Amino acid sequence: MSNVVILGGGYGGLTVVHGLLENLPADARLFLVDRMPFGGLKTEYYALAAGTISELDIRVKFPTHPQLETVYGEVTGVSFEDRKVHIAGRDPLPYDTLVIALGCTDNYHGIPGAYEHSTGVQTMAAARRTYHLLGNTKPYGQVTIVGGGLSGVEVASELRESRPDLNIRILDRSSLMSAFPGKIQQFAKSWFLEHEVELRSQVQICRLEPGVIYNGEEEIRTDVTVWTAGIQPVELVQKMTLPKDKQGRLIVNEFHELPDVPNVFVIGDCSSQPFSPSGQLAQAQGAQVVQVLNARWNNKEPRLSRIRLKGTLGSLGKKSGFGLMGSTPIYGRLARLLKSGVLWKSRRHFG
Ligand SMILES: Cc1cc2nc3c(=O)[nH]c(=O)nc-3n(C[C@H](O)[C@H](O)[C@H](O)COP(=O)(O)OP(=O)(O)OC[C@H]3O[C@@H](n4cnc5c(N)ncnc54)[C@H](O)[C@@H]3O)c2cc1C
């Protein structure tokens, strides 16, 4: 009997579970461990936070199968020496093969008060909290989004449609969507100008206190601060003393396996890759882990092709968006429709 334990039922972990269930050897048992009783389509957490969708729209049921056990709980550690996963309030779970797909958390860059005085969208629990805070903000209150990358832009635009009365601003230490080509940046800036969202670049936040963000000596008043200013792997991975890249992501080999710890795979936002973290990448890695395990279980050498990603799509509310397909930018309603199509496919894929 071989125990395959998958930590995290998000984009990466669920891809592994669904893929393995298609061809599972009779003596293998799968364990899917997550702190949530269902999967969450994280790419839509911005809309949950803004109140434009219901949580039910972005939950996915975990699969059921006689050889799969779903374990509900908080993973607190992994002992690689004796091959056990520690889960709060339960006996340790032994594994023969382990897949770590626990995703990421906010990076506060050591800024004092940032964790205490902001809210976020990196977990479903955080997105729910943000939804409550934003929904309870007084009419014409001030919402500040820190970080003008994809997540910040999506939260701000969706919130504008959900709460036209609010004053919304985005602060960025560089400029809006600096990772995207100039034309896309310009398109997004025009959208925000038209929809009266304030954009401030070159803001060096040094501290947060209740209701105040400090840009050097300048005090920026705010009712709610939403933190979208960077990510890092989850705390459990942060604590692991294994080789990591500059972003703290675990270094893996071409099979997504820890080089010095055989049969432990790391995928998604926890793993070091030459791409930006994304749901698309986590799914591609998950599919490759399935290929590796199927090959090894059949005593074959795994053969993987290079991961190719299809591009990036972002939304500006429900009617507009932007995207980069290879090096071709797309804008407006078409980009938004494509993004909705990707969500529809993910929902279908994960059941
Ligand atoms: C607002 C926003 C918009 C985004 N838009 C896009 C987009 O348009 N396209 C795109 O490709 N990507 C997008 N992303 C990024 C994408 O969501 C992530 O890269 C992707 O979800 C990573 O997949 P993963 O499997 O690594 O982790 P996740 O999908 O985050 O899954 C991790 C799972 O692990 C569980 N977990 C974590 N820690 C523990 C623990 N200690 N114990 C038990 N369970 C635990 C979580 O509950 C979760 O189910 C977006 C992200 C955000 C926040």
PDBQT file of the ligand as one rigid body, heavy atoms in Angstrom, charges set to zero:
ROOT
HETATM    1  C1  LIG A 401      -6.867  38.384  -6.426  1.00  0.00    +0.000 C 
HETATM    2  C2  LIG A 401      -6.070  37.342  -7.181  1.00  0.00    +0.000 A 
HETATM    3  C3  LIG A 401      -6.231  37.243  -8.557  1.00  0.00    +0.000 A 
HETATM    4  C4  LIG A 401      -5.519  36.280  -9.257  1.00  0.00    +0.000 A 
HETATM    5  N1  LIG A 401      -5.701  36.172 -10.619  1.00  0.00    +0.000 NA
HETATM    6  C5  LIG A 401      -5.080  35.201 -11.307  1.00  0.00    +0.000 A 
HETATM    7  C6  LIG A 401      -5.363  35.001 -12.696  1.00  0.00    +0.000 A 
HETATM    8  O1  LIG A 401      -6.133  35.756 -13.310  1.00  0.00    +0.000 OA
HETATM    9  N2  LIG A 401      -4.744  33.964 -13.339  1.00  0.00    +0.000 N 
HETATM   10  C7  LIG A 401      -3.878  33.126 -12.690  1.00  0.00    +0.000 A 
HETATM   11  O2  LIG A 401      -3.381  32.172 -13.320  1.00  0.00    +0.000 OA
HETATM   12  N3  LIG A 401      -3.574  33.287 -11.372  1.00  0.00    +0.000 NA
HETATM   13  C8  LIG A 401      -4.144  34.301 -10.672  1.00  0.00    +0.000 A 
HETATM   14  N4  LIG A 401      -3.893  34.458  -9.320  1.00  0.00    +0.000 N 
HETATM   15  C9  LIG A 401      -2.858  33.601  -8.687  1.00  0.00    +0.000 C 
HETATM   16  C10 LIG A 401      -3.416  32.224  -8.368  1.00  0.00    +0.000 C 
HETATM   17  O3  LIG A 401      -4.609  32.324  -7.628  1.00  0.00    +0.000 OA
HETATM   18  C11 LIG A 401      -2.389  31.421  -7.585  1.00  0.00    +0.000 C 
HETATM   19  O4  LIG A 401      -1.145  31.496  -8.236  1.00  0.00    +0.000 OA
HETATM   20  C12 LIG A 401      -2.829  29.962  -7.475  1.00  0.00    +0.000 C 
HETATM   21  O5  LIG A 401      -4.023  29.864  -6.722  1.00  0.00    +0.000 OA
HETATM   22  C13 LIG A 401      -1.713  29.114  -6.838  1.00  0.00    +0.000 C 
HETATM   23  O6  LIG A 401      -2.146  27.782  -6.746  1.00  0.00    +0.000 OA
HETATM   24  P1  LIG A 401      -1.615  26.866  -5.557  1.00  0.00    +0.000 P 
HETATM   25  O7  LIG A 401      -2.146  25.503  -5.805  1.00  0.00    +0.000 OA
HETATM   26  O8  LIG A 401      -0.157  27.051  -5.380  1.00  0.00    +0.000 OA
HETATM   27  O9  LIG A 401      -2.283  27.482  -4.242  1.00  0.00    +0.000 OA
HETATM   28  P2  LIG A 401      -3.822  27.768  -3.903  1.00  0.00    +0.000 P 
HETATM   29  O10 LIG A 401      -4.693  27.723  -5.093  1.00  0.00    +0.000 OA
HETATM   30  O11 LIG A 401      -3.799  29.036  -3.108  1.00  0.00    +0.000 OA
HETATM   31  O12 LIG A 401      -4.199  26.542  -2.934  1.00  0.00    +0.000 OA
HETATM   32  C14 LIG A 401      -3.569  26.387  -1.676  1.00  0.00    +0.000 C 
HETATM   33  C15 LIG A 401      -4.483  25.556  -0.794  1.00  0.00    +0.000 C 
HETATM   34  O13 LIG A 401      -3.771  25.196   0.380  1.00  0.00    +0.000 OA
HETATM   35  C16 LIG A 401      -4.609  25.361   1.526  1.00  0.00    +0.000 C 
HETATM   36  N5  LIG A 401      -3.713  25.649   2.657  1.00  0.00    +0.000 N 
HETATM   37  C17 LIG A 401      -2.761  26.590   2.754  1.00  0.00    +0.000 A 
HETATM   38  N6  LIG A 401      -2.100  26.479   3.909  1.00  0.00    +0.000 NA
HETATM   39  C18 LIG A 401      -2.651  25.442   4.578  1.00  0.00    +0.000 A 
HETATM   40  C19 LIG A 401      -2.379  24.816   5.835  1.00  0.00    +0.000 A 
HETATM   41  N7  LIG A 401      -1.392  25.226   6.643  1.00  0.00    +0.000 N 
HETATM   42  N8  LIG A 401      -3.146  23.765   6.192  1.00  0.00    +0.000 NA
HETATM   43  C20 LIG A 401      -4.138  23.306   5.392  1.00  0.00    +0.000 A 
HETATM   44  N9  LIG A 401      -4.433  23.845   4.201  1.00  0.00    +0.000 NA
HETATM   45  C21 LIG A 401      -3.695  24.901   3.801  1.00  0.00    +0.000 A 
HETATM   46  C22 LIG A 401      -5.519  26.523   1.159  1.00  0.00    +0.000 C 
HETATM   47  O14 LIG A 401      -6.742  26.456   1.901  1.00  0.00    +0.000 OA
HETATM   48  C23 LIG A 401      -5.731  26.296  -0.341  1.00  0.00    +0.000 C 
HETATM   49  O15 LIG A 401      -6.885  25.512  -0.586  1.00  0.00    +0.000 OA
HETATM   50  C24 LIG A 401      -4.586  35.420  -8.589  1.00  0.00    +0.000 A 
HETATM   51  C25 LIG A 401      -4.433  35.542  -7.196  1.00  0.00    +0.000 A 
HETATM   52  C26 LIG A 401      -5.162  36.495  -6.493  1.00  0.00    +0.000 A 
HETATM   53  C27 LIG A 401      -4.983  36.611  -5.008  1.00  0.00    +0.000 C 
ENDROOT
TORSDOF 0
